[in-house]
Amino acid sequence: MDNIPATTSHYLENGAVVYEKGFPLGFVGTRTMLSTYAKPGIQYLNNHVVIKLSYHQQEDDTGAVRIVGFEVDPYSVHHEPSPTNKHHLLTCQSNQHLERTLRAQAVAGSEVIMGGADATIYWTYDVVWLKSDVKWASRWDAYLKMTNSEIHWFSIVNSLVIVMFLSAFVAVIMVRTLRKDLANYDQIAANPDDAMEETGWKNIHGDVFRPPNYGAFFSVLVGSGVQLLGCVMITLVFAVLGFLSPANRGGLMTAVLMLFAFMGAFAGYWSTRMYTMFKLTSWKTNTLWTALFFPGFVFFLFFVMNCLIWGEKSSGAVPFATLIALLVLWFGISVPLVYLGAHIAVRKEPMKPPVKVNPLPRTIQPSGDWFSNSDLSMIIGGVLPFAAAFIEIFFIMSSVWLHQFYYVFGFLFLVFLILVVTCAEISIVMCYFHLCQENYHWWWRSFFTSGSSALYLFLYSAFYYATKLEIEGLIPTLLFFGYMLLACAAFFLLTGTIGFASTYAFVHVIYASVKID
């Protein structure tokens, strides 16, 4: 109504008002309900709605009236038709509103509404106009300010504690341990007789920049991660500045889709830069994979879920014309920009490591420390990034699946910055531990250490499904886990790329600082 979504208001015990998007089509009676007419276990259908429209009269010469509020109050009413005319209802007159007391009396037998195919359902509504002091420019404030900011501040404080803990860890490594290592290595360089005593991360300088296995696929993942990182950062900046107003319906989703398409240039550039650094030659094939891999995975899974919605004959299915528009956006804008970025990158000199790579790979000696050589360390590393963003993830999922409002982009931007720092620091710390054990397979480890936070996101989504949602049926369940799988895949690429980029910068700096003969 006048670009305001229909809402249902709920009053909490402390008197606060919480708005929910839309309104329920029905409910199941429980023993804890305050209504005396609701029977436990009975399914009630909300066939009567009271539409409350709040209006504000401008204080000027025009005296114009503008809508500033749109609430819907649903009820389940067992209507009684007139004995002489079934289209005339005794319980709902056109010249008066259905009073609350009458609703309670009329609902007494409403369980027959869901009683079978022979039941007759009468759909009715009331429209109530309420004068309001809220001005038209402030009509969204009730939705934007209803979130309890204390919870978000608690989330930020919790995340900052994690960041401070990791920062202290990194500071100890950088200031004390690395300085001590460099001093020992300089002393060994001054005494060649002690060269055989050289151990630790410097001892693998000839292998640490050896290209990883499946380097082409690795570069594709990094390029897709950079594309997502640029898209998220710019979207959050515009949202914080107020350009993505909730009054502009679909503005946020449109901005994300357009920015993702235009960030394809950065995906092609950095994917090709990584590819040429690994001294691989088929850069055009790699660029094609960068342009098609992640967007193709998203589109395929989205198309399958949309077909399921089509099969259910739901109005929530995306029209075929919109799918064609998405394909045009993908192949008409994103793919050419990926090739443009790759063309710019291939014309530049490949990135060179600070130390030479030995012709033959060094044998990695098994360590007595199970934590250093086990893949379990990569999985454990994802706990902290997920914990840093856990509370905001809960609010975002509630916005998506429980129809709640979420427009606190300022808090989200701060939490995202904390997430970036957490991913960077945990990847650096875990990488340093493995380098000290003379394990030079750090490329994939740095990506999976922070990227494994997506695994915890998916496990939490399963917990959220079991505890917060009341979804029944196979198709709705598949839709939930399908969309959460898409979110987890994007989260994996985003956090993994952040962890790898920071680890690469760390490894490049420490090996450029040592004296190597």
N, C-alpha and C positions, 0 to 999 in steps of 0.2 A: 504494500500500500504506500504509494508515493516513495518508492525505493527503500522502504523500511521493511525488514523481514518480520513475518509473524512470529510472536514469542509467547511463551507461557511463563508466568511468574510463579516462583515458589518462595515461601517465607521460611527462613531458618529459625532455629530456636532463639538466636540472639537478636531477632528482629530484622536481620538483613534480607534483602531481596535478591534472588538469583534468577536470571532469565535463561530460558532454554529455547533454542531455535525451533520453530515449528510448534506443533502441539500433538499430543498422543492420540492415536486413533481409537484406543481402548485401554483397558486395564484389567487385571485379575484381582479379585477381592482377596484381602488378607485379614488376619485377626487383629493386626496392629492399626488398621485404618480407623480414622476418627469418625467416618461416616457410619451411621447406624444401619444403613440400608445395604451396604456392601457385604455380601456373603462370602466367606472364605472359599477359594477355589473356583468361584464362578467367573466366567469371562464376560466382561461388560464392553459394549460397543458405544463409543462416544458419537451419538447421532445428532446431538444438539450442541451448537457452539454459540457463545456470546462474544461478539466482536466488539472490543472496546477501542474506540478511536479517540485519542487525545488531540485537542486542537488548541492553537494559540492565536489570539487576535492581535495583529500588529498595532502598535501605538503610533499610528501616523494618520494622515488624512484619508488614505485608502481604506483603512480598517479591514484589510485582507485577512482571511483566516487560513492558516497553514496547519497541516497534520504533523504532529510531533511525537506521536506514539501509536503503536499498533499491537494490542494484546488479544489473545484468544483464550477464552475460558471454556473448555470442553466439558460436556456432561453426557451421561447416559440416561435417556428418558424413554420410558415405555408409554408412548403416545396412545391416546384413546380416540379413535375416530368417531364421528357422529353416527348414530344409528341410521340416519336418513341419507347421509352423504359421506362416503368414505374419504373424500378429499378435504373434508372440513374436520379439523382436530379440536377436540374439547380441551386438550392440554396445551395448546399453543395458539393463541389468538393473535390476529394481525394488529389489533389495536392496543395491545399491552405486552409488556415484557414477561417472560417466564420467570416468576419470582423463585428465590432460592427454596422457600418452603414448599412451593408447588413442585419444584424439581425433585425434592426429597420424597414427596409423596408419589410422584409419577414414576420414579425410578424403582419403586418397590418390586415390580415384577419384570424388570428389564432384562433378567437373565434369558428370557425367551428370544431376545434379539439374536443371540448367537445359537439359538436352539435347533436350527436346521434349515433346509431349503424352503420349507413351507412358510417360514416366518416372514411377515411383512414389516419392512423397516421404513419409517418415516424420518426424513432428514429435514431438520429445521434449524433456524438461526435467529439470533437477535442482534441488532446493531445499537450500541450505546455510545453516545457522544459525550465526552468529558472535557470540560474546560481546564486548561493547564497553564501554569506560569512559565513553563519551559519554552524558551525561544527556539525558533527553527534551527538556528546555527548550533544549538547545544543539544539537539535531540538524540545524538548518538552517545552523549556522555554517560547515560545510565548503563549502557552496554560496555563501554570502554573502561569505566572506572569501577565496575563491580568486582573485579578480581582482587582477592586479598593480597596486597603487595607484600605483607610480612612473609608469606610463604616463599615468594620469589626472592626476597632478600635472604631468607634462610638458605635457599638453593645457592645463591651467589657466595655466601659466606662458607658454606660447605665445600663449594668448588674451589674457593680461594685457599682453604686449608690444604686441600689436595695439591694445589699448585705450589704452595709454599713448601710443602714436604718434598715434592719433586725438585723444586728449585734448589733447596738445600743439598739434596743429593747431587745434582749437577754441579753445584758450586764446589762441593768437596772433590768431585772428580776433576774438574777443570783447574782449580786453584792448588789443591794439595797433591792429589795422586799424579796428575799429568806433569806437574812441575817436578815432582820427585823422579818420575820416569825419565823425563827429558834430561835431568841432571845426571842420572845414572848412565844414560846412553851417551852423553857427551864425555863422561869419564871413560867409558869403554872405548870410545873413538880415540881418546888420547893414549890409551894403553892397548895396542893391538893384541897383546898376549892374552887379554881377557875377552877377546871377541867371541870366543866360544861360549862364554857365559851369558850371552845375549838371549834374553827370553822376553815373552810378553807380546804386546801388540806390535812393537816395532819389528819383531822378528818375521812378520808376514807381510812386510812392505812390498815384496815382489808379487804378491798374490791378492792383496786386498782390493785392487781395482780390476781384477780379472772379471770379464763379463759373466753374468749369471746364466744359469741354464734357462732356456726358453726366454731369451732376452727380447725377442720380438714381441711376445705376448706381454712381457713385463712393461715394455714401452707403451703398448696400447692401453694398459691399465693406468699407467701414470698420466698419459694424455687425457683419458676420460676423467680422471680425478681432478686434474687441473681445470678442465671444463666445468665440472660441478663446483669446484671451489670458487672460481670467478663468478659463476651464476649466483651462488648463495651469498657471497660477500656483497655484490652490487645490489641484490634484492633487499638484503637487510639494511643496507645504507639508505636506500630509497624509502623503505618502510619506516625507519627511524625518523627520517626527515619529514614524514607525513605525506609523501607523494602517493602512496598506496592506501588511500582512504577506504574504510569499509563501506562508505556510501557508494563507491564505485564498484558495483558487484562484478566479480570475476576479474577485477584488476590485478590481484595478486597472482592468480594462476596464469593470466595472460603475460604478465611481466616475467614470470619464471620460464615459460615456454619460449618467449622471444629471446630472453637473455641466454638461455641454454643453446639456442640455435646460433646466436652471434658469437658465443664463446667457443664455437667450433674452430675458429682460427687459432686460438691458444692451444686447443687440444692437438691439432695437427702440428703446430710448431714444436711443442715440448715432446710429443711422441717421436717426432723425427729427430730432434736433438738427442734424445736418449738412444734412438736406433742407430744413428751414425756414430755415437760415442762407443757403441759396442762393436763397431767396424763391420756392420752388416750392410748389404748392398741393395736389397729389394725394397727401397723406401716407398715406392708407389704402392706395392701390395700392402705394406704396413700402414700406409695412410688410408687405404680402403678399409682395412680392418678397424682402424681408429674411428672412421666415420660411420661404420655399420654395427660394430660389436655391441656396445652398451645401448645406443638408441634402438637397435634392432631387438635386443633382449627385452627392453621396456615395452616397445610397441607390440611385440608378439604376445607377451603375457597380458598386456592391456587388451588386445584384440580378443584373446581367448576368454577373458573375464567378461568382456562386453557381449560376446556371443552367448555366454551363460545368462546374462541379464536379458538379452533379446529372447532367449528361450523361455524365460519366465514372464514374458510380455510386460516388462516393467517400463514405466515412463522414465526411469533413471538411465536407460541405455543411451549411449552416445550415438547420434544419428550418423548414417553412412556418409553424408556430405562433410561432417566434421572430421571423420577419419581421413577423407581425401584431402581436406585442408591441412591436417597434420602431416600427411605424406608429402604434400607440396612444400611445407615448411622445412621438413627434414631434407628432402632431396634437392629442393630449389635454393635453400639458403645455407643450411648447416654443412652439407657435404661439400659444396664448392668452397666454403670458408675453411674447411679442414684441409683441402688441397692447397689453398692459398697459403695457409700457415706452414704447411709442409714444404712448399716451394721456397718460401723465405728461409726456412731453417736449413734446407739442403745446400743452399748457396753459401752458408757460413762455414767457417772452419769447425770441425768437430771438437767437442770439449775434450781436453786432454787432462789426464790425471797428473798429480804432482810428482809421482814416482813411476818408474818403468815397471812393466809387467814381465815377469820371468816367462821364458818360452814353455817350461814344463810346470804343471801345477804341483804345489807342495802337498805332501801327505799330512792330513790332519790327525794328530795323535789323540786317541781317546782320553778324556779327562775323567778323573774320579768323581768330579762334581756332576751328579745327574742333572742338575738344573741347567747347566751350561749347554749340554749337548741334546737336551730333550726338547721336542717340539712343544711340550707343555708350557715352556716359558713364554712362547708367543701367545698362547691362549690366556695365560695369567696376565700378560701385559695389557690386555684390553679391558680389564676390570676398572682401572682408574679413569680412563676417558669416559666410559659409560657412566660411572658414578658421578663424574663432574657435571654431566648433563641430564641426570636421571629425572630430577623433579620437573624440569621444563619439558622433557619427553612425555611425562605423565599428563601435563596440561595440554600439550599438542594432541596427544591421542584422545583425550577427553573431548577436545574440540572437534576432532574428525569423527569419532565413533559415538559420542554421547551428545552431539549437537550443542555443545557449549561454545560461548564466545571466547576468542583468544586474539587479542590485539595488543598485547604488551611486548611490542617488538624491541623496546629499549632493553628490557630484561633479557630477551632472547639474544640480542646482539652481544651483551656482556657475557652471557653464558657461552656463546659461540667462540668468543675470543679466548675464554678460559679453556674451552675444549681444544682449541688450536695449540695453546701452550702446553696443555697436558699431553696431547698426542706427541708433540715434538720432544718433550723431556723424557717421557717413558721410553720412547724409541731410542733416544741417545743413550740412556742409562743401560738398557738391555743390550744394545749394540756394543758398548764399551766392555761389558762383562764377557761377551763372546770373543771379542778381539783379544782380550787379556788371556783367554784360553787358547789363543792362536787358531781360532776358527774364523776363516775369512769369508764364509758364506753369509754375508750380512745383507745382501740386496733384498731378497725375498723376506728375510726375517724382519727387517726394518719395516717393510710394508705390512706384514701380517701382525706384528706386535701391536700396533695401534689399530689396524683394521679389524682385528678380532673383536673389537667392541661391538661390531655389528652382530656377532653371534649372541652376545648378551642382550642386545636389543630384540632379537627374534625370540629368545627364550622369555624375555619379559612380556613380549606381545602374547605369547601363549598363556602366560600367567594372567595377563590382563583379560584375555578372552574368557578364561575360566572363572575369574572372580568378579569382574566388573560388567560384563556383557551378558545379555540374555538372548543369545542367537540360537535359533533352532532351524534345523534343516541343513542338507548337504551344500546347496548352492550358496547360501549366505556365509557358511563357514569357509568355503573355498574362496569366496570374494575377500573375506577378512584376511586370511593368510596369504592370498595372492598379492593384495595391496601392501601388506606388511613385508612380504618378500621383496617387492620393488623398493620400499623404503630402506630395508636393510642392505640391499645391493648398493644403493646410492651412498648410504652411510659408510659402507666398507670401502668404496673407492675414495670417498672424501677423506676419511680419517687415515686410510692407508697411505695416500699420497702425501698428506701432511707429515706423517711419520717418516716416510722415505726421504722427502726433501730436506727435512731438518737433519736427519742422520747423514745424508750425503754431504751436507755442508760441514758437519762436525768431523767426519772422517777426512774430508779434503783439508780442513784446517790443521788437524793434528799431524797428518803425514807430510804436510808442507812445512811443518815447524821443526822436523828432525833432520839431522845431518846424516845423509846416506852416501856411502862410498860408491 
